[in-house]
Amino acid sequence: MQSGLHSFRRTLLRSLRPSHKVYSAYAHAKRSWVLAGTTAVAVSSLALVFSAGFGNLILLEDETRNLDQQKRTVLAGGQELIPYDEVQKHATRGDCWVIIDGMVYDVTDFVSQHPGGAEVILRNAGKDATRIFKPLHPPDALDILDESQRVGPIDPLSVPALEEVETEEDKRIKEARKSLPPVDAMLLLQDFEDWGQRILSGTAWAYYRSAADSENTYHENRDAFRRYWLRPRILRKVGHGNTKTSFLGIDTETPIFISPAAMAKLGHPLGEVNLTRGAGKAGIVQAISANASCGLDEIMEAREEGQKVIYQIYLNKDRKASEILLQKVEKLKPAAVMFTVDVPWQSKRTMDTRAKNTVNPPIKDTAAGDKKSRAPLGVSEAIGGYQDRDLSWEDIAFIRRCISVPIIVKGVQSVEDIELCVKAGAEGVLISNHGGRSCDYAPAPIDILYELRCHRPDLFNQIDVLIDGGVRTGADVVKALALGAKAVGVGRPFLYANGTHGQEGVERVCEILQEEITNTMRNAGATKVSELVPEMCGLAGPWVGGNRPPYAPKI
């Protein structure tokens, strides 16, 4: 039996080809989307052989060695496989190795520079960190490490088989998925949010749902839409409806776009690729998050022929790094870039941070000389450490020098700054408060849009105005369009739908919104977007004596 096992291993190792990616199968092969919780899971030792993709492996040493033998396996090309027990010896701040996708990295010099803090690396020192790394980082994230920091491939046969452990959260998610309705049964965007809370892991839900401090702006974003009511017109031949429109010269089947939304892999293994494919099927525009958990090349390859995307940019403290990134982005031909300016300083995203404290209680980093335990960073804080906090109006000109596509300034929260964006030469503005995740008590975007309509309607002719924040129905979209928005962004609902139903969920969100937009437009007396005019929407009540908008024609 033992001889047969070694022969089986030898045959499999020799049969692997260079196209196979080095991959830690023992930590991932049996883990599925269904059990998307917080547990590290391993498979049987036989499955380990599939994790080594090193080409035609002709081992120079005796392949029938025992797993506990200290001798290292050497490949035909001379490269050594690193035994797992060797990795375990390097588990301190001053000597730190980790395994990611079957490759061993020496991250000792990087620990103190990690944007997410040293703690998360130290917790996984001397271990396989693939499971925690992959949902939070695109595939090219490791490119910042020098070749000298790549110690070598892990020896998969040296990794001890672990028992599969199912946590209480795994069980909760598994049971919730059993009762998850089919995607066609989801009738409202709120349905995806309700099921997302049941289906997603605690970490994913907290990151997607979290908002700043006491979350006043988050709630106001949604509540504010209830202050604006439509003023339908009648007898207008609305037997046919068309939601096609354009903004910044970009054609779209429906006047919505996917707002930049990061970390989609927290909800589904395919992450932002599902958003791209869903947007392509629906004929709408996706704004790709700068903090996407999929690589930019991977996302762009998922597009349908002719599909347009917008790329979000946060400027790096190192402007040269931003210049290089923008040059790469331009080669991929996005329709525009979205310069994000509404997070000059990282806010406290309470729910996100609490979730991290629950999963990983604070530890004392004694090697760094800490006097007390530090709370672990939430996902939001962990991914934003590179961003420049000293932005200025001159940065629009910097972006213009680096890339030739239209610039949308994302995060404008006042009429005065919309005017300054026009003067700075931006082609578009996105009225947004980052979904209530930045400055608590910032005004709702729909209120800023209404203020712009009342006091500076001339600016609508000088720049394309977009809006996001709190949009949950097609009626919300129609109100914003009537007040002058060219298109309306939706963020969280797409993340929730991706987490519950994957690409089908993303497509279903588009279907729901298109149906609601079409129905609301017709019932308001419009058959196409251009027929939605400001006097069709105004502040609600009191109705006695009229609530006629100040911009409506006199009667």
KATATA-V614164 format. One record per residue. PHI is phi in whole degrees, -180 to 180 (none if undefined). PSI is psi in whole degrees, -180 to 180 (999 if undefined). NEAR is the number of other ideal C-beta (glycine too) atoms within 12 Angstrom. Layout:
BEGIN
{{PHI;PSI;NEAR} {PHI;PSI;NEAR}}
END
This chain:
BEGIN
{{none;-45;7} {-63;-42;12} {-64;-41;11} {-65;-37;12} {-64;-45;20} {-65;-38;22} {-63;-40;15} {-63;-43;22} {-61;-44;32} {-63;-44;24} {-62;-44;16} {-66;-43;27} {-62;-37;33} {-74;-24;21} {-84;-13;19} {-69;150;29} {-118;161;15} {-60;-24;14} {-71;-16;10} {-75;129;23} {-80;140;23} {-60;127;33} {-150;138;32} {-82;80;43} {-64;-31;34} {-64;-21;40} {-104;-8;38} {-134;-24;33} {-59;-38;25} {-96;-7;25} {-78;129;29} {-119;172;20} {-62;-32;30} {-62;-42;25} {-100;68;30} {-95;40;36} {-93;-136;34} {-115;13;31} {-94;141;29} {-88;128;29} {-122;145;31} {-128;162;30} {-113;179;28} {-67;161;20} {-63;-32;23} {-62;-35;20} {-69;-17;28} {-63;-30;35} {-63;-24;34} {-76;-11;29} {-86;-8;38} {-102;106;42} {-112;71;28} {-110;26;36} {87;-158;21} {-74;102;18} {-88;102;34} {-105;102;19} {-74;136;32} {-82;-22;18} {-103;172;20} {-61;116;14} {-78;-6;30} {-97;23;20} {-63;156;24} {-76;152;14} {-65;-25;25} {-92;4;13} {-70;137;17} {-80;-17;15} {-63;135;20} {-83;144;26} {-78;136;37} {-119;131;23} {-78;166;28} {-58;-32;17} {-79;0;17} {96;-4;14} {-83;132;25} {-84;145;24} {-89;136;39} {-88;123;37} {-66;148;31} {-63;-38;37} {-68;-23;21} {-70;-41;27} {-61;-40;36} {-63;-23;25} {-73;-17;18} {-108;77;30} {-133;34;26} {-127;169;21} {-62;-35;29} {-84;-6;19} {-157;88;22} {-124;116;35} {-115;149;39} {-139;159;42} {-108;130;48} {-136;121;38} {52;44;33} {80;0;40} {-112;138;37} {-93;130;42} {-120;140;42} {-95;105;30} {-108;21;40} {-54;-48;29} {-76;-13;20} {-96;-16;28} {-53;-49;33} {-74;-15;22} {-97;-8;17} {-60;124;33} {-57;-29;29} {-88;6;35} {94;158;31} {-72;-29;35} {-57;-45;33} {-65;-33;36} {-72;-44;40} {-63;-32;37} {-65;-26;28} {-112;13;32} {-62;135;33} {74;15;30} {-133;178;35} {-85;120;39} {-107;13;38} {-58;-45;37} {-64;-37;34} {-83;-25;34} {-77;-47;32} {-65;-40;29} {-68;-17;40} {-107;-6;37} {-136;142;34} {-73;164;31} {-59;-29;26} {-89;9;18} {-63;-28;28} {-81;-3;27} {-65;-19;18} {-73;-15;21} {-82;144;23} {-72;158;15} {-60;-31;13} {-66;-18;13} {-88;-3;23} {-90;101;25} {-68;-41;33} {148;174;31} {-74;144;40} {-71;145;46} {-80;107;46} {-63;-28;44} {-77;-11;40} {-91;-9;33} {-82;123;37} {-67;141;23} {-70;138;23} {-110;152;23} {-71;142;14} {-73;126;21} {-115;128;19} {-111;114;22} {-79;172;20} {-62;-36;16} {-67;-41;27} {-57;-44;26} {-64;-41;18} {-61;-47;26} {-65;-42;36} {-61;-45;24} {-67;-39;18} {-64;-39;27} {-67;-27;24} {-63;-31;13} {-104;6;15} {-64;125;29} {-66;155;22} {-63;159;15} {-61;-34;26} {-69;-17;14} {-82;-8;18} {-82;112;29} {-102;-24;20} {-129;156;25} {-62;-31;39} {-62;-29;22} {-61;-41;29} {-66;-38;42} {-66;-44;30} {-62;-44;24} {-75;-31;34} {-60;-39;38} {-63;-32;26} {-82;-34;27} {-90;-40;42} {-71;156;42} {-66;160;39} {-59;-39;34} {-66;-45;39} {-65;-48;42} {-60;-44;37} {-64;-40;30} {-68;-47;45} {-66;-44;44} {-84;-22;37} {-62;154;36} {-144;176;39} {-76;137;34} {50;-115;24} {-90;4;18} {67;27;28} {-65;-44;22} {-67;-38;33} {-55;-49;35} {-71;-36;23} {-66;-35;30} {-54;-43;43} {-79;-43;29} {-63;-34;23} {-61;-34;35} {-62;-26;35} {-73;-14;22} {-80;-15;22} {-109;127;34} {-120;152;25} {-84;154;36} {-121;83;30} {-63;145;24} {-107;152;23} {-118;170;12} {54;53;7} {-122;17;19} {53;72;14} {-108;33;22} {-65;-24;9} {-124;144;14} {-133;149;29} {-143;123;23} {-100;5;40} {-65;143;24} {-160;-170;35} {-152;155;23} {-146;141;39} {52;32;32} {76;9;18} {-100;120;34} {-77;143;22} {-145;143;38} {-70;-29;29} {-138;142;40} {-77;46;46} {-129;161;49} {-144;160;52} {-83;113;50} {-65;152;45} {-55;121;46} {-137;117;44} {-88;167;44} {60;42;43} {-66;-21;48} {-70;-17;44} {-63;-24;45} {-101;-27;45} {-156;141;40} {-58;-28;26} {-84;-11;31} {53;-133;41} {-64;-20;49} {-58;-38;34} {-63;-40;41} {-64;-42;53} {-63;-48;42} {-66;-41;34} {-64;-41;40} {-64;-39;41} {-64;-43;31} {-63;-36;26} {-87;-11;35} {74;29;28} {-114;173;46} {-97;137;46} {-106;131;50} {-94;113;47} {-78;128;46} {-68;140;38} {-65;-22;35} {-108;33;39} {-62;147;43} {-86;-3;40} {-108;154;38} {-69;152;26} {-61;-43;34} {-61;-41;22} {-62;-42;25} {-66;-46;41} {-65;-33;27} {-70;-20;20} {-82;-6;31} {-70;152;29} {-80;164;19} {-60;127;8} {81;1;12} {-70;133;33} {-97;141;36} {-135;160;40} {-116;142;47} {-109;128;41} {-83;139;46} {-128;128;45} {-104;131;39} {-75;135;33} {-80;151;27} {-56;-33;18} {-92;101;14} {-62;-29;22} {-64;-38;14} {-63;-40;21} {-67;-39;29} {-63;-44;22} {-63;-43;17} {-62;-46;28} {-64;-36;34} {-66;-39;19} {-66;-44;24} {-61;-42;32} {-61;-36;24} {-64;-25;17} {-86;-4;27} {59;58;20} {-72;161;34} {-76;-24;36} {-168;167;40} {-116;148;45} {-115;101;45} {-80;111;48} {-90;125;42} {-128;4;42} {-96;13;40} {-129;64;37} {-65;-22;23} {-146;140;18} {-68;121;30} {-81;170;33} {-85;109;24} {-94;94;36} {-57;-50;28} {-63;-41;32} {-62;-47;40} {-67;-40;31} {-63;-39;24} {-62;-41;31} {-65;-39;35} {-63;-32;23} {-71;-45;21} {-73;-44;29} {-128;93;29} {-57;151;15} {-56;144;20} {-125;161;23} {-94;124;18} {-89;81;26} {-64;-32;17} {-65;-25;21} {-90;0;21} {79;23;12} {-66;143;18} {-88;-23;9} {-146;167;12} {-68;145;16} {-111;138;25} {-68;138;26} {-66;150;31} {-72;143;32} {-71;170;39} {-57;-42;43} {-58;-47;39} {-69;-36;34} {-66;-32;34} {-96;-3;34} {-111;13;35} {-68;-21;23} {-82;-12;27} {-73;141;31} {-77;131;25} {-96;-4;17} {-111;57;14} {-78;156;27} {-148;173;16} {-64;-25;21} {-65;-19;15} {-70;-23;31} {-64;-41;34} {-66;-36;17} {-61;-46;26} {-63;-40;40} {-60;-37;24} {-70;-25;18} {-92;-23;28} {-150;148;31} {-102;-4;19} {-80;164;31} {-58;148;30} {-111;127;40} {-108;126;46} {-90;114;42} {-98;128;45} {110;21;40} {-75;134;43} {-133;21;37} {-157;152;27} {-64;-38;29} {-59;-41;18} {-75;-26;30} {-63;-43;39} {-63;-40;24} {-67;-32;23} {-65;-39;35} {-61;-47;29} {-65;-30;18} {-80;-7;28} {93;12;24} {-71;146;39} {-87;-22;33} {-148;158;44} {-130;144;53} {-113;108;51} {-70;115;53} {-162;148;52} {-119;30;43} {63;35;46} {65;28;48} {75;17;41} {-100;2;44} {-116;-90;35} {-94;109;29} {-66;142;25} {75;15;21} {-71;150;36} {-69;156;29} {-68;138;37} {-57;-37;48} {-63;-31;42} {-70;-39;33} {-66;-40;41} {-62;-43;47} {-64;-42;36} {-62;-41;30} {-63;-42;39} {-63;-39;38} {-75;-40;24} {-110;-27;19} {-138;58;26} {-62;-20;23} {-64;-26;18} {-69;-23;32} {-63;-24;31} {-88;-6;13} {-110;-14;23} {-158;146;36} {-78;124;36} {-103;123;46} {-115;165;51} {-148;145;51} {-147;171;48} {113;107;47} {85;5;44} {-78;122;47} {-134;-4;35} {-141;161;30} {-64;-31;38} {-63;-37;35} {-59;-43;44} {-63;-46;50} {-62;-41;45} {-59;-46;46} {-65;-40;49} {-64;-42;44} {-62;-36;42} {-78;-8;41} {125;-3;43} {-68;141;43} {-79;-33;37} {-160;164;45} {-128;131;50} {-91;144;48} {-129;132;52} {-118;-77;47} {-53;-44;45} {-55;-34;48} {-69;-37;53} {-67;-42;47} {-62;-45;42} {-66;-37;47} {-62;-38;50} {-72;-32;48} {-89;-43;45} {-130;7;36} {67;-145;34} {-58;-38;33} {-61;-36;27} {-67;-41;41} {-61;-46;46} {-65;-36;33} {-67;-37;36} {-59;-43;51} {-62;-42;42} {-63;-46;32} {-61;-47;37} {-66;-42;42} {-63;-42;32} {-63;-46;25} {-67;-38;32} {-64;-47;44} {-61;-47;31} {-63;-44;24} {-66;-42;34} {-58;-50;41} {-62;-44;29} {-70;-19;23} {-90;-7;34} {100;23;26} {-128;141;36} {-107;-11;24} {-149;164;25} {-59;-39;36} {-66;-16;18} {-87;-4;26} {-83;111;38} {-117;160;29} {-54;-39;30} {-68;-7;28} {-81;-5;35} {-142;136;42} {-156;175;28} {-66;144;29} {-75;142;20} {41;172;14} {-70;140;10} {-77;-29;12} {-66;123;6} {89;-9;7} {92;149;16} {-121;39;20} {-56;127;21} {-60;147;28} {-64;-19;18} {-95;-3;26} {-72;147;22} {-59;148;12} {-71;147;8} {-121;999;6}}
END
